[in-house]
């Protein structure tokens, strides 16, 4: 039966890849890479560089395909995600049919950890549910941007007796303005932290974590809010994309 490895590649630093992930890379015979169409697709290059750095044989093939575009309609967010997942399921099914022979091992490389704000597991389950392709898949965990963020800022993620919420910018945009205490925010395209100024909160922000373009800012939110917005806008304009994460919390 065909085997699929879903490999967590870490947040961006090639030295943060796990030994288990390196072993999984060396099992793979076909590695599927999704091209998102950025002019400067650093993540695409890093995937290829990781393969060159850690795979010790020449028996593997890289199969690069265009990732379907997701409709960015705030009024129909869930429907847009479902449609995008369906397009991806059709693409993945075709890749497994056309590019992977029976008893071969294929791999998808996922930034961070496949279990945290990544759709690849759901899509592979959709492919299985469609019933045209039979395969087994294994998930290899990786270092997340959340772990990388707090490590780079040299702070503990948790504090004694306090809970932590991990959520998205979209959820924070509609959440009550009363801040819950410790919130890690991912996938925030609109600087939603600005809503929470005036509450005496601290922010620990990072973009392109683990890469040569890494940017870090920490301080009282009211003091650094505009700086983060400016740095984020400049970086996005320069590179064409941005991946950032931040922690909002009340001072101890």
C-alpha positions in Angstrom: 0.0 0.0 0.0 1.1 3.6 -0.6 2.6 5.4 2.4 2.4 9.1 3.0 4.6 10.9 5.5 3.3 14.3 6.8 6.5 15.9 8.1 6.6 18.9 10.4 9.6 21.0 9.3 9.7 23.4 12.2 9.2 27.2 12.2 11.9 28.1 9.7 15.3 27.4 11.2 16.7 24.4 9.3 18.6 23.3 12.5 15.3 22.9 14.4 14.2 19.9 12.3 13.9 16.8 14.5 15.8 13.5 14.1 12.6 11.8 13.4 11.8 14.2 10.6 15.3 13.6 9.0 14.7 9.9 9.2 11.3 10.4 7.5 12.8 12.5 4.8 15.2 9.7 4.0 12.4 7.2 3.7 10.6 9.4 1.1 10.8 8.5 -2.6 8.5 11.3 -3.8 8.3 14.6 -2.1 5.4 16.8 -3.0 6.0 20.6 -2.8 3.2 23.1 -3.2 4.0 26.4 -4.9 1.9 29.3 -3.6 3.1 31.6 -6.5 4.9 34.2 -4.4 7.6 36.2 -6.3 9.9 35.6 -3.4 8.8 32.2 -2.1 11.4 31.7 0.6 9.4 28.8 2.1 9.5 26.9 -1.2 13.3 27.4 -1.4 13.7 26.3 2.3 11.8 23.1 1.6 14.2 22.3 -1.3 17.2 23.2 0.8 16.1 21.0 3.6 15.9 18.1 1.2 19.3 18.8 -0.2 20.8 19.2 3.3 19.3 16.1 5.1 18.5 13.5 2.5 21.5 11.2 2.1 20.5 9.5 -1.1 19.6 10.5 -4.7 16.6 8.1 -5.1 13.9 10.7 -4.3 12.0 13.0 -6.7 10.6 16.4 -6.0 7.2 17.0 -7.5 6.3 20.7 -7.5 2.7 21.8 -8.2 0.7 25.0 -8.0 -1.3 25.3 -4.8 -5.0 26.2 -5.5 -5.8 29.8 -4.6 -8.2 30.4 -1.7 -11.0 32.9 -2.1 -10.5 35.6 0.5 -14.1 36.6 1.1 -14.7 37.7 4.8 -18.4 37.3 4.3 -18.1 33.6 3.2 -15.0 32.5 5.2 -16.1 29.0 6.0 -17.5 28.3 2.6 -14.3 29.6 1.0 -12.2 27.3 3.2 -14.4 24.3 2.4 -14.0 25.1 -1.4 -10.3 25.4 -1.1 -10.0 22.2 0.8 -12.0 20.4 -1.9 -9.7 21.8 -4.6 -6.7 20.6 -2.6 -8.2 17.2 -2.1 -8.7 16.8 -5.9 -5.1 17.9 -6.4 -3.7 15.5 -3.8 -5.7 12.6 -5.2 -4.3 13.3 -8.6 -0.7 13.5 -7.3 -1.1 10.2 -5.5 -2.5 8.6 -8.6 -0.1 10.0 -11.1 3.2 10.3 -9.2 3.2 7.6 -6.5 3.4 3.9 -7.3 2.0 1.1 -5.1 4.3 0.5 -2.2 6.1 3.8 -2.7 6.6 6.4 0.1 5.5 10.0 -0.5 5.9 13.0 1.7 4.4 16.4 2.2 6.5 19.0 4.1 4.6 21.2 6.5 6.0 24.3 8.2 5.6 24.1 12.0 3.6 21.2 13.2 1.0 19.4 11.0 -1.5 19.5 13.9 -1.6 23.3 14.5 -3.4 25.5 12.0 -2.6 23.3 9.0 -5.1 21.6 6.8 -3.1 18.8 5.3 -4.3 16.1 7.6 -8.0 17.1 6.9 -7.3 17.0 3.2 -5.7 13.6 3.3 -8.7 12.3 5.2 -10.9 13.8 2.5 -8.9 12.0 -0.2 -9.4 8.7 1.7 -13.1 9.4 2.1 -13.4 9.9 -1.7 -12.4 6.3 -2.1 -10.3 6.4 -5.2 -6.9 6.2 -3.5 -5.9 3.8 -0.8 -2.9 4.7 1.4 -1.7 5.0 5.0 -0.3 8.2 6.4 1.9 9.0 9.4 2.3 12.4 11.1 5.8 13.6 12.1 5.6 16.5 14.6 7.6 19.6 14.3 8.6 22.7 16.3 5.8 25.3 16.0 6.0 29.0 15.6 4.5 29.3 19.0 7.5 27.5 20.6 10.0 29.4 18.4 8.4 32.8 19.4 8.7 32.3 23.1 12.2 30.8 22.8 13.4 33.8 20.8 11.9 36.2 23.3 13.3 34.1 26.2 10.0 33.9 28.0 8.0 30.9 29.3 4.8 30.2 27.4 2.9 29.4 30.5 2.8 31.2 33.9 2.0 29.6 37.2 -1.7 29.0 37.6 -2.7 30.7 34.4 -4.3 29.3 31.3 -3.2 30.0 27.6 -5.5 30.5 24.6 -4.2 29.9 21.1 -6.4 31.4 18.5 -6.5 33.3 15.2 -6.6 37.0 14.3 -10.1 36.4 12.8 -11.4 35.2 16.2 -9.7 38.0 18.1 -11.3 40.6 15.8 -14.8 39.6 17.1 -13.8 38.6 20.7 -14.8 40.7 23.7 -12.4 43.5 24.3 -11.8 42.3 27.9 -8.5 40.5 27.4 -8.4 37.0 28.8 -4.8 37.2 30.1 -2.5 35.1 27.9 -3.3 34.8 24.2 -1.1 33.4 21.4 -2.5 34.8 18.1 -1.7 33.2 14.7 -2.9 34.0 11.1 -3.6 37.6 11.9 -3.6 39.5 8.6 -5.1 42.8 10.0 -3.0 43.7 13.1 -5.9 42.8 15.4 -3.8 43.5 18.4 -4.5 47.2 17.9 -8.0 46.6 19.3 -6.5 45.8 22.7 -4.5 48.9 23.3 -5.2 50.9 26.4 -5.3 47.8 28.6 -1.7 47.8 29.8 -0.9 44.6 27.9 2.5 43.4 26.8 3.1 42.0 23.3 5.8 39.6 22.1 5.7 39.6 18.3 7.8 37.8 15.7 7.8 37.4 11.9 9.7 35.0 9.7 10.8 33.1 12.8 13.9 31.1 12.4 14.8 32.5 9.0 17.5 35.1 8.1 14.6 37.7 7.8 13.4 37.2 11.3 11.9 40.3 13.0 11.3 40.5 16.8 9.5 43.2 18.8 8.6 43.1 22.5 7.2 45.7 24.9 4.1 47.4 26.2 1.5 47.1 23.4 0.6 50.8 23.6 4.3 51.7 23.0 5.1 49.3 20.2 1.8 48.9 18.3 2.6 51.4 15.6 6.2 50.1 15.2 4.9 46.5 14.7 2.3 47.7 12.1 5.0 49.6 10.2 7.5 46.8 10.3 4.9 44.3 9.2 3.7 46.4 6.3 7.2 47.1 5.1 8.2 43.4 5.3 5.0 42.3 3.5 5.6 44.9 0.8 9.2 43.8 0.4 8.7 40.0 0.3 5.1 39.7 -1.0 4.0 37.6 2.0 4.4 37.4 5.8 4.1 34.8 8.5 3.9 36.3 12.0 2.8 35.2 15.5 2.4 37.1 18.7 1.7 36.6 22.4 -0.5 39.2 24.3 -0.5 39.0 28.0 -1.0 41.1 31.1 2.2 42.0 33.0 3.0 39.7 35.9 
